[in-house]
């Protein structure tokens, strides 16, 4: 059950944020197993999820990126807007999360950055895993109807301009764009728009813990 008012705190970095999340989990009885980490592009979701997993032996991270629609299923417009809510498959993610809750284990897709498409059944969540960390932009969107499937929900708050700069640097570093100008343009248009979707939907109102991400 989502509490009426989320706890809000500040983070000094990924390890500090992970420690804060783990403290929040340990305060619950029983300790939550299936958690969501949500935030705008560039807010630090994957970095904090990895830091949290490293602090809990046997924890598994499931990135929402595995639920990108394959490029073959997208129009030219969809490819240009890839990362927007309608370029994912929330129905498949919802079904997989529900199955995990029912059976305690499951297989999840990863995102193969080499081929730029999902890789089916690449992530295994065994029944003995004590913590499953799902990270992604849209996990708490009202229209995706899956917030109730998580035992604990974390939202990372981050200054939008800082986040856009981070994403632009990432686009350049991974080769998605060839120049700093093109990388910033992509982040400033596509990623900023996607951040607006998360913020306009007030996803933080459905969180158990809100962490203000550092610069």
C-alpha positions as CSV (number, residue, x, y, z in Angstrom):
1,X,0.0,0.0,0.0
2,X,1.3,3.4,-0.9
3,X,1.6,5.7,2.0
4,X,-0.3,9.1,2.0
5,X,3.0,11.0,2.3
6,X,6.3,9.9,1.0
7,X,9.5,10.3,3.0
8,X,11.8,12.9,1.2
9,X,15.5,13.1,1.6
10,X,18.6,14.3,-0.2
11,X,21.4,12.2,-1.7
12,X,25.1,12.8,-1.7
13,X,25.8,10.3,-4.5
14,X,24.8,6.8,-5.7
15,X,26.1,4.9,-2.7
16,X,24.4,7.3,-0.3
17,X,21.2,7.0,-2.2
18,X,21.4,3.3,-2.1
19,X,22.0,3.3,1.6
20,X,19.0,5.5,2.1
21,X,16.8,3.2,0.1
22,X,18.1,0.1,1.9
23,X,17.4,1.8,5.2
24,X,13.8,2.5,4.1
25,X,13.4,-1.1,3.0
26,X,14.7,-2.5,6.4
27,X,12.2,-0.3,8.2
28,X,9.4,-2.4,6.6
29,X,8.3,-5.7,8.0
30,X,8.6,-7.9,6.1
31,X,11.3,-6.3,4.0
32,X,10.0,-5.4,0.6
33,X,11.3,-7.6,-2.3
34,X,10.0,-6.0,-5.5
35,X,10.9,-2.3,-5.7
36,X,10.7,0.4,-8.4
37,X,13.2,3.2,-8.9
38,X,11.8,5.9,-11.1
39,X,13.0,9.3,-12.3
40,X,13.5,11.5,-15.4
41,X,16.2,10.7,-17.9
42,X,19.6,11.4,-16.4
43,X,18.4,11.3,-12.7
44,X,20.7,8.4,-11.9
45,X,18.3,5.4,-11.9
46,X,20.6,2.8,-13.3
47,X,23.6,4.0,-11.3
48,X,21.7,4.0,-8.0
49,X,20.0,0.6,-8.9
50,X,23.4,-0.9,-9.4
51,X,24.8,0.5,-6.2
52,X,21.8,-0.8,-4.3
53,X,22.1,-4.3,-5.9
54,X,25.8,-4.3,-5.0
55,X,24.9,-3.9,-1.3
56,X,22.4,-6.8,-1.2
57,X,23.9,-10.2,-2.1
58,X,21.7,-11.9,-4.7
59,X,19.8,-8.8,-5.7
60,X,18.7,-8.5,-9.3
61,X,18.2,-5.4,-11.4
62,X,15.6,-5.4,-14.1
63,X,15.8,-2.3,-16.4
64,X,12.6,-1.1,-18.0
65,X,14.7,-0.6,-21.2
66,X,14.2,-4.3,-21.9
67,X,10.6,-3.5,-22.8
68,X,11.4,-1.1,-25.7
69,X,9.4,-2.1,-28.7
70,X,11.8,-3.5,-31.3
71,X,12.9,-1.2,-34.1
72,X,11.0,-3.4,-36.6
73,X,7.7,-2.5,-34.8
74,X,8.3,1.2,-35.0
75,X,7.5,3.8,-37.7
76,X,10.1,6.4,-38.6
77,X,8.4,8.8,-36.3
78,X,8.5,6.1,-33.5
79,X,12.2,5.6,-34.0
80,X,12.8,9.3,-33.8
81,X,10.8,9.5,-30.6
82,X,12.2,6.2,-29.1
83,X,12.0,6.5,-25.3
84,X,8.5,8.0,-25.3
85,X,5.9,6.0,-23.4
86,X,4.3,4.6,-26.6
87,X,7.6,3.1,-27.8
88,X,7.5,0.6,-24.9
89,X,5.4,-2.5,-24.2
90,X,3.9,-1.8,-20.7
91,X,1.4,-4.7,-21.1
92,X,4.2,-7.2,-21.3
93,X,6.0,-5.6,-18.3
94,X,2.9,-5.6,-16.2
95,X,2.2,-9.2,-17.0
96,X,5.8,-10.2,-16.2
97,X,5.7,-8.3,-12.9
98,X,2.4,-10.0,-12.0
99,X,3.8,-13.4,-12.8
100,X,6.9,-12.7,-10.6
101,X,4.7,-11.8,-7.7
102,X,2.6,-14.9,-8.2
103,X,5.4,-17.4,-8.8
104,X,8.4,-15.8,-7.1
105,X,10.7,-16.1,-10.1
106,X,10.8,-15.3,-13.7
107,X,12.7,-14.3,-16.9
108,X,13.0,-10.7,-18.1
109,X,14.4,-9.0,-21.2
110,X,17.4,-6.9,-21.3
111,X,18.3,-4.2,-23.8
112,X,21.1,-5.1,-26.2
113,X,22.9,-1.8,-26.9
114,X,24.9,-3.3,-29.7
115,X,21.8,-4.2,-31.8
116,X,19.7,-1.5,-30.1
117,X,16.8,-3.9,-29.4
118,X,15.5,-6.0,-26.5
119,X,17.1,-9.3,-25.7
120,X,14.4,-11.7,-24.6
121,X,14.8,-13.8,-21.4
122,X,18.3,-12.3,-20.7
123,X,17.7,-11.6,-17.0
124,X,16.8,-14.4,-14.6
125,X,15.2,-13.7,-11.2
126,X,15.5,-16.8,-9.1
127,X,13.1,-17.6,-6.3
128,X,15.8,-17.1,-3.7
129,X,16.7,-13.5,-4.8
130,X,16.0,-11.3,-1.8
131,X,15.5,-8.1,-3.8
132,X,14.3,-7.3,-7.3
133,X,15.0,-3.7,-8.4
134,X,13.1,-2.5,-11.4
135,X,14.3,0.8,-12.8
136,X,12.8,3.0,-15.4
137,X,11.0,6.3,-16.3
138,X,7.4,5.3,-16.5
139,X,6.9,2.5,-13.9
140,X,4.6,4.8,-11.8
141,X,2.6,6.4,-14.7
142,X,-1.1,6.2,-14.0
143,X,-1.8,4.9,-17.5
144,X,0.7,2.0,-17.1
145,X,-1.3,0.7,-14.1
146,X,1.5,-1.1,-12.4
147,X,2.4,1.0,-9.3
148,X,0.4,-1.4,-7.1
149,X,2.6,-4.3,-8.2
150,X,5.7,-2.9,-6.3
151,X,6.3,-3.4,-2.6
152,X,8.2,-0.2,-2.4
153,X,8.5,2.8,-4.8
154,X,11.4,5.2,-5.0
155,X,11.4,8.4,-7.1
156,X,14.6,10.3,-7.8
157,X,14.1,14.1,-8.1
158,X,16.7,15.9,-10.2
159,X,17.0,19.3,-11.7
160,X,15.9,19.1,-15.4
161,X,18.8,21.1,-16.8
162,X,21.3,18.9,-14.9
163,X,19.6,15.8,-16.2
164,X,19.5,17.0,-19.8
165,X,23.3,17.7,-19.6
166,X,23.9,14.2,-18.2
167,X,21.9,12.6,-20.9
168,X,23.6,14.6,-23.7
169,X,27.0,13.4,-22.4
170,X,25.7,9.8,-22.4
171,X,24.4,10.1,-25.9
172,X,27.8,11.3,-27.1
173,X,29.8,8.7,-25.1
174,X,27.8,5.7,-26.3
175,X,27.9,6.8,-29.9
176,X,24.2,7.5,-30.3
177,X,25.1,10.9,-31.6
178,X,28.4,11.9,-33.3
179,X,28.8,15.4,-32.1
180,X,28.2,17.3,-28.8
181,X,25.7,19.6,-30.6
182,X,23.7,16.6,-31.9
183,X,23.8,14.9,-28.6
184,X,22.5,18.0,-26.8
185,X,19.8,18.5,-29.4
186,X,18.5,15.0,-28.9
187,X,18.5,15.3,-25.1
188,X,17.0,18.8,-25.2
189,X,14.1,17.7,-27.4
190,X,13.3,14.0,-27.0
191,X,14.6,13.4,-23.4
192,X,13.3,16.7,-22.1
193,X,9.9,15.9,-23.4
194,X,9.9,12.4,-21.8
195,X,11.0,14.0,-18.5
196,X,7.9,16.3,-18.8
197,X,5.7,13.2,-19.1
198,X,7.0,11.9,-15.7
199,X,6.7,15.2,-14.0
200,X,3.3,16.1,-15.4
201,X,1.9,12.7,-14.2
202,X,3.1,13.5,-10.6
203,X,4.8,10.1,-10.2
204,X,6.3,11.3,-7.0
205,X,2.9,11.3,-5.4
206,X,2.9,7.5,-5.7
207,X,6.3,7.0,-4.1
208,X,7.2,5.7,-0.7
209,X,10.5,7.5,-0.8
210,X,11.6,10.5,-2.7
211,X,15.4,11.2,-3.0
212,X,16.7,14.5,-4.4
213,X,19.5,13.4,-6.7
214,X,22.7,15.4,-6.4
215,X,24.3,17.3,-9.3
